[in-house]
């Protein structure tokens, strides 16, 4: 895709092709504050159909308004972009008591669309619309959710493995910007469609300290090269610390051996601990075996809560590193909210760097100033490891609020300031210049 407003040099063409290929391989699907939004059906009133059968309706409607003063490689022209995204989920969850166990199922449809100019990197064009079956599941567990030691399910559903560093749903939602064949129907930032096409999942708690999780996942997402994979995750709790071990292997992918993602094997170890009431520490390391060599990724973080100060603010720092050809697979945001594995609202979604070939410093401060009002600020420094791939050094500051006027409505405004070191003509991705981009968004959600 060429920039039509300016004459492109051959160097610019090469940079754009590298950027487009990076998007395909590096999985830049968008951010959303899942922690605050919560489970889509959590607020619905359950309907007791019979002594054994309970049915719960699912209604989740989200609307986002976005504006970026700058555009990025992939965009058909430089300058300001304004667009909107809408996502509606609707369906039912059901549970049926079977002796000491519970059978459960769900059927959820989804309608999505993107309107206006399309996003700041023209991954969407504003013409995307789609209605489809998003989720169906059949499962069984040996008791209520909080007590079950065995939980098995199959179907089409979103899956998060561990802390989402490797897998957090199949949430890459390309629009028409890179071709109709990759279009999933809009809702790029809102990550409208997150379900794997086919899943088999088993959670087994061996004892109070040790849990195991087993996954088989198939993706029909062409932008992800439709991989099939399996994974196992083990969690061990000791005193105030939690330890984890994940193994993941891609068993099939479009293109077979010609695709560098084929037969990727990840081994990840992680640990987190609550040192005391104020200080929490966490770290993870991933060793990735690829056909062409070995890659790695890791992070280390610390959070300190000032519990003697008004509003009890939490200050955090995290350093994360992703080697130059590391494949982030299905990483994404989890219930930890903004700033988890989409790092920077502009960087993670439109400009890069994405979770490869970069080191990222993140400084955060957050506080709940009222029971229904949460405020936060995130600051980033992005450092490119191998600049022969392009220079995406940059800094970004994001300021956000989460206001819930009642239990059904969430209002989430955010403003970000992104400053790249290089523009697109000199190895970066921002079109036109290196001036600071002011980015703003407002997300409105109704959950029944």
N, C-alpha and C positions, 0 to 999 in steps of 0.2 A: 504494500500500500504506500503510495507516494504522497508527499505533501504538495498540494496543487497550487499553493499561493506563492511559493518561492522556488527559484531554480535550485535543483538539488545537485550537489557535487557527487562524484562517485564515492567519496568517503562517507557522505551522508546516507547514500543508498545502502552501503554496507552496514552502517550503524543501525539503520532502520530494520534491515533483515535480521541482524543479531537480536535486536529488541523483540521483534515479533517471534522469533524462535525461542527467546528466553521466556516470553509469556507462556508459550505452549508447554515448555518443559518445567517451568519454575512455579507454576500454579499460584497465580496472584488473585485468587478469589477474595471477595470483599469482607469488610468488617461489620459487626453488629454487636451491641451490648447484650449478649445472650443472658448474662447473669441477672440483669434487671428485668428483662422481658420474660424470662422464665419459660416453663413448659406451657405450650399453647393450650392445653386442656386443664391446667391446674385449677383454674378459677371456676370451671363449669360445675353446675349442680348435677350430681349423679341421679339417675332415675332408676329406682328399684322396681324392675319389671316383675320379678318374682323373688322368692326367697334365695334362689341361687344366682339369678341374673341381674347384673347392674350395667346400665348403659350411660355413657357420658358424652354429651355433644362437644364438638371441637369447632370453635370459631376464632380465627386470629387474622385480623386485617391490619396491614402495615403500609404506610404511605411515607415516602421520602422526597424532599425537595433539596436539590444540590446545585451549587454554583462554584465553578473554578475559574479564577481570573486568567489562568494559563492553561495551555494544552501541551500534550506530550506525544512522543513518537508513536505513530499509529493514527493520530488525528489527521483528518484530511485538510485542515487548516489550523493556523495558530490563533491564539486569543481566547476570549471568554467562552465558557460553555455553561449552559443552564439546562437542567433536565429534571425529570421526575420519575420515580419508580413506585409501583403499587403491587402488593402481594396479598392474596386472600387464601387462607386455608380453611377447609370446612369438611366435617365428617363426624365419625363417631369412634369412641373407644368402648370396648365391652369386656366384662369379666364374668366368668361362670364358675361357681364353687363346685369342685369335684372332690368330695371327701375332704382330705387334708390338704389338697392342692387347689390351685386356681388356674383355669384356662383363660387366656385373654387374646383379644384380637383388636385390630383397628383397620379402618378404611378412611382415607383422607384424600380429598381432591385439592387441587391448587390452581389458581388463576393468577397470572402475572403479566406485567407489561412495563415497558420503558417509553417515556414520552419526551418531547422537546428535542434538544440538540444531540442527545446521546452524551456519554460520559467524556471525561477530559482526555482519554486516550483513544476514543472512538472504538472501544471494544463493543459498545452498543451504539446504534444509530438513532434511536428514538422510535423505531418502527416495529419493535418486538412485542408480540402478544401471544399468549399460549394458555390453554386450559388442559390439564392432564391429571391422571391418577398419580399422586405423589407418594402415597404410602399404603401398604397393606401388610399386616403381620398376623401370624398365628404363633402363640407361645404358651408355655406352661411353667409355673414355678410352684415350689412346695410350701406355699404360705404367702402371707402379705409381703409387699415389697420390702419393708423394713426388717422382716424376719427370715425371708427365704434364703436358703443355702444353695439351692439349685434353681437356675432360671435359664430356660432354653427357648429360642425363638427362630423362626424362619420368615422370610418375606422381603419386601422392599421397604427399607428403613434407613434412617441416618444412624451412623455408628461412630462413636468417639472412643479411641483407644488411649488409655492412660490420660495424660494431660493435654492431648491434642497436638503434641509436637510432631507426630508422624501422621496421624489420621484424626480428622475432625469432620466427618461427613464428606459426601461427594458434592462439595459446595461451589465448584467452579462453574459460574453461570455466564458463559459467553453469549453475546448477542450476534448481530449480523455483521459486525465490523470486520471479522476475519472469515466471512463466508457463511452462506445459509446452512451449510452442512454442520457447522459448529453451534448454531443458534439453539439455545435452550429456552428462549421465550421471554427474555427480559428479567429485570430484578437483579442486575449484576452486583451492585453494592449490597443489597439486602440479602444476597445469597438465597434466592427464592427456592431453588430445588437443591436439596441436600441429601436425598436418599440414594443409597446404592441400589442398583437394579435388582440384585439378588443377594441375600445374606443368609448365613447360618451362624448363630451366636449361642455360646454356652458360657454362663457364669457359674462357677462352682467354688463355694467357700469351704475349704478343707477344715479350718478351725477358726477360732476367734482372731488369730494373728495372720493367717495365710489365706489369700484369695487367688483364684486362677480364672483367666478369661481366655476363650478360644473363639476365633473368628475366621470365617470364609466369606470373601467379599468379591462381587463382580460389579464393575462399573460399565454403564453404557454411554458414558460421557466421551464423545469423540475428541474433545479438547484435552482430555486426559489420556488419550490413546486406548481407551476401553480396557484397562488392565483387570486381570484376575489376581487375587492375592490371598494369602492366609497369614494369620498372626496368632501368637499366644502372648499373654501378658500375665505376670505374676507380681502380686503385691504382698509385702510383709510389713507388719507393724510391730515395732519394738519400743516400749516406753513412749516418749514423745516424738519418735521418728518414724517415718514411712520410707520404705525402700521398694524399688520396682525394677523389673527386668522385662524387656520386650524383645521378641524376635518376630521379624516380618519378612516375607519373601513374595516377590512378584513372580507368578507362575506362567502368565501369558499376557500378551499385549499386541495391539495392532502393529504389524510390521515385523513381528517375530524377532529374530536375532539382529535384524537391521536397526531396531529401535534400541537406543542406549538404556532405556528403562527396563528392558526385558531381563528377567532373572536377577534383579536387584535384591540384595539381602541386607537387612538392617538389624543390628544388635544394639539395643539402647539400655543403659543403666541410669537410674535416677534416685535421688534421695531428697527428702525435705524434713525439716524438724522445727518445732516450736521451742526455741531455746528457753524462753520465759514468756511472760504475758505480753511483753513488748516486741521481742525480736523473733523473726521467722527467717529461715534460710532454705534455699532450694538450689538444686543443680541437676543437670542431665548431660549425658554424653552419648552420641550416636556414632557407631562405626558402620560405614556403608560400603558394601562390596559391589562394585559395578563391573561390567564386562571390560571396560577400558582402564580400570584401576580402582583404588580405594579413596573414599572421601570421608568427611566427618562433619559433625555439627555438635555444638555444645552451648550451654548457658550456665551462668551462676548468678544468683540473685539474693538480695537481702531486703527485708521490710521491717521498719520500726514504727510502732504505734505509740504516739505520745498520749498515753491514757490519762495523764494528769493535766492535760491542756484542754481548753474548751473545744468541743466537737471531736476530740480525740483523732486528729489527723494521722494518716499513715504515710510515711515517707519511704520510697522504694528506689533501689538501684539494681539494674540488671545489665550484664555484659553477655551478648550472644555472638557466636561466630559460626559461619557456614563456609566451608571450603569452596574452591572456585568452581567445581563441577558438581557440587552436592545437589541431589534431587530431593526437594522437600515433600514429594508425594502429595498427600491429602492434608497437609497441616492446616490449621485454622483456629478461629476463636472458639473458646469453650465458655463454661459458666463463670470463668474469671473475668470476662468482659473486655472492654477496650484495652488494647495494648498487649494482648497475649501473643499470638503468633502471627497476626497481621500487625506489623510494627510501623506506625505512622499512617495517618489516614490518606495523605497524598502518596507517600512512598509505597505503601503496600498495595494500593489499588490502581495507581495510574502511572507514576513516574519510575518506580523502582528506587532503590534496589529492593529486590525480593529476597526470599530466604535462600540465597546462594551467593557465593563470591563476595561476602561482605562481613564486616564486624559492626555490631550495633550497640551503642551505649544508650540506655534508657534511664531517665530520671523521672519519677512520678510522685505526685502528692494528691491524696484524695481524702474526702471527709464527708460524712452525712451531717449536714447542718440542721436538718429537720428529719423527722421520721420518714417523710415522703420526698425529700430533696437531697440529692447526692451531687457533689461537685468534684471535679478532678482536673488535673493538668498533667500532660505527658510531654517530655522533651527528649529529642533523639539526636544523636550524631551518627551518621552513616559513613563508613570507611570502606571503599572498594579494595579487595585484596589483590587481584590481578587486573591492572588497568589496561592490559592489552585487550580485554573484553569490553572496554568502555569505562568511563570514569563517572560513577554515580555517587561520588562523595556529596553529602548534603547534610543539612540540619533541618529539623522540623519541631514545631511546638503546637500541640493540640489542647484546646480548652473545651471542656464539655460539662453538661449538667444533665441529670436525670430527675425529672419531676413526675410524680404519680399523683394526680389530683384525686383519684379514687382507685379502687382495686382493679378496675378494668382498663384504665387509660394510662399510657406512658407518653411523655413528651421529652424528646432528647435533642436539644440543640448542641451544635459543635462548630467551633471555628478553628481553622488551622493555618499556620504560616510555614511555608516550605521554601527553603533557600538552597538551590543547587550550586555546586562549585563550577560546573561546566554546562554549556547549553548543547543542543543537539548537533550543532555544526562543529563541536570540539569534543565529541565523545560522550556527551551527556544525553539527556532525554527531553529536557524542556525546550519547547520550540520558541525561537525568537531571541531570547536573552536569558540572563541568569538573575533577573530581578526576583524579589520575593513574591511568591504566589500566595494570595489570600483565598482560602478555601472555606466554604461554609455549607452546612447541611442542617436540616431539621427533619427528625423522624417522629412520626405520630403513629401510635399503635393502640388498637382496641383488642382486648383479649376477653373472651367470654368463657 
